[in-house]
C-alpha cells in the first residue's frame, strides 16, 4: 500500500523535489555571493550592499506564499477525488486493504512527505536569511519571507495539502475540489497575515510626536524590532483641536506642546521563533481538523 501510494504520486514528488533543489541552488549561490560581496564592509556600506542583494531575491520569492496553494491543488485535491472520478476506489476496496487503511495510508504518507518538503524549504530560507542579514521587519512583516521560512513553511504546506484532500473527499470531483482549495487558502492566508501581530503582546514605546521614529535610548535591542502598529495619544490635560489652525511647519510642535505623543507597538527580534511556532501550531491544528474531515468522508463514502 505504501509503495502503491508513492508510485501513484511519483510525478508530484519528483517535480517538487526538482523545484526545491533548484531553489536551494539559487539560495546557495546568492548566499555565497552575498558573503563575498559584504566581506570587510561595515556600517552604511554593509547595509547598502545587503539591501541591494536582498531586493533582488525578495522580488523572486515575493510570490512564494502561493506555493502551498499549489500543493493543495496538485497534491491534496487529487488524492481522493481522482480515485472517485475514475472509480479506482472500488477496485481498492475489493482487495484485502480496508477503507480505513486505504485512506489513512494515502493521507498519512503524502502528508509526511509534504511536511518534510515544506520544512526543507523553510530551513533553506532561514539559512539564506542568516547569510543575507534580512532586516527584522522583513522576517516578521514580509509575508513572503515569514510564510516561506522556518517551521511556518512546513505548517502551510501541510495545511494546504489537507485542505485539498478534504475538499476532494467532500466533493468527489477534481475541479470543484481545486477551486475550493484555492478560495479557502487565499482567505486563510489573508486572515493569518492581518492577525499575525496578535501572536504576542507587543511592547509599547512612547516618543516625541515631532520625531515619531525615535525610541527611548536602549529600549530597542540591538537585534531590532518589528513595528506592529503606531498611533497618537494625548495627555489628560491636552485640549483636542487646539492646533487645528497651525501651519504645516508648526503643527507637530504645537501638538507636542499640548501633550500629544507618538505611541509605537513593537515586537522584538527575539520573538521571531515564538511567532513561527505559534503559526505552525495553528496550522497543524487546522490540518488535523481537515484531515479528520477527509478521513470521515473517505471511509464512509458510498460504493457506487
C-alpha positions, -999 to 999 in steps of 0.1 A, spaced: 0 0 0 28 24 8 47 16 -24 14 20 -44 8 54 -29 43 66 -38 40 51 -73 7 69 -79 20 103 -69 56 100 -81 52 128 -106 42 153 -79 71 141 -58 97 144 -85 86 178 -96 85 191 -61 119 177 -53 133 192 -85 120 227 -78 132 226 -42 167 215 -54 168 243 -80 157 269 -54 182 256 -30 210 261 -55 198 297 -61 199 304 -24 233 288 -20 248 308 -49 232 340 -37 243 334 -1 279 327 -12 279 358 -33 265 379 -5 291 367 19 318 375 -6 304 409 -15 300 421 20 333 408 34 351 436 52 322 461 49 307 478 79 282 505 87 263 521 59 283 504 32 273 470 46 237 480 48 236 493 13 253 461 -1 229 438 18 199 458 8 207 457 -29 212 420 -29 182 413 -7 159 433 -30 167 411 -60 159 378 -42 129 392 -23 114 401 -56 118 365 -67 103 349 -35 76 375 -33 51 351 -49 62 321 -28 33 323 -3 11 309 -31 33 277 -33 13 259 -6 -19 266 -26 -3 246 -55 5 218 -31 -32 218 -21 -43 218 -57 -18 193 -72 -11 171 -42 -41 173 -20 -72 177 -42 -64 146 -65 -56 122 -36 -92 110 -32 -113 129 -58 -94 114 -87 -100 79 -73 -137 86 -70 -139 101 -105 -121 71 -121 -138 45 -99 -105 30 -89 -115 32 -53 -139 4 -59 -111 -19 -70 -91 -9 -39 -120 -17 -16 -124 -52 -31 -89 -61 -21 -76 -70 13 -70 -34 22 -97 -19 43 -112 16 36 -97 30 68 -62 17 59 -66 29 23 -75 65 34 -50 67 63 -21 54 42 -27 78 13 -32 108 36 -5 99 61 23 91 37 17 121 14 12 145 44 45 134 58 63 140 25 46 174 21 56 184 56 92 174 51 94 193 18 79 224 34 104 221 63 133 218 38 122 250 21 118 268 54 153 257 66 169 268 33 152 302 35 163 306 72 199 297 62 197 324 35 183 349 60 213 343 83 238 350 55 218 378 38 211 396 71 174 403 63 160 431 85 137 423 113 107 439 96 113 415 67 114 384 89 82 394 107 62 417 85 72 404 50 46 378 42 68 361 16 97 357 40 78 347 71 54 322 53 83 306 34 108 304 63 112 283 94 86 258 107 58 280 94 66 269 59 60 232 69 27 242 85 15 260 54 23 231 32 6 206 54 -24 228 59 -28 233 21 -24 195 14 -51 186 40 -73 213 27 -71 199 -8 -76 163 4 -107 172 24 -122 192 -4 -116 162 -27 -132 138 -3 -162 161 2 -169 170 -35 -155 138 -51 -147 158 -82 -113 172 -90 -121 206 -105 -145 217 -77 -120 205 -51 -93 226 -67 -115 257 -68 -125 254 -32 -89 247 -22 -77 279 -38 -105 301 -24 -102 288 12 -64 290 11 -65 327 0 -89 336 28 -68 317 53 -36 333 42 -52 368 44 -65 361 79 -31 350 92 -15 380 76 -37 406 92 -37 388 126 0 378 129 8 406 153 -16 390 178 7 361 184 23 380 212 16 412 232 36 440 217 58 463 238 46 499 240 71 528 234 62 564 236 82 591 218 80 628 209 54 633 182 79 655 163 102 626 159 80 595 155 108 571 147 128 580 178 126 555 206 140 558 241 177 551 242 184 514 250 147 505 248 150 486 215 176 458 214 205 456 190 187 430 170 159 454 162 122 451 164 91 448 141 68 479 142 34 463 146 13 494 150 16 531 155 -8 557 170 -11 590 187 -21 596 223 -28 627 242 -22 636 278 -51 642 301 -47 680 302 -43 684 264 -71 702 245 -82 685 213 -83 707 182 -62 735 197 -36 731 169 -61 729 140 -52 764 126 -15 758 127 6 756 95 25 726 82 58 736 99 42 744 133 15 718 135 36 690 150 55 713 175 21 727 186 7 692 192 39 682 212 34 713 234 -2 703 240 8 668 252 3 647 221 28 618 217 36 590 193 29 555 206 47 526 189 39 489 194 69 467 188 77 430 186 114 424 195 135 404 171 140 375 196 102 368 193 107 355 158 107 319 167 78 323 190 58 337 161 70 308 139 60 281 163 27 298 170 17 299 134 29 264 127 9 251 157 -23 269 145 -18 254 110 -12 220 124 -44 221 144 -63 232 113 -47 205 92 -57 178 118 -93 190 116 -93 189 78 -76 155 79 -104 143 101 -130 156 77 -113 139 48 -109 106 67 -145 106 79 -158 113 44 -134 89 27 -142 59 49 -179 64 47 -184 72 10 -210 51 -7 -198 23 -30 -211 34 -64 
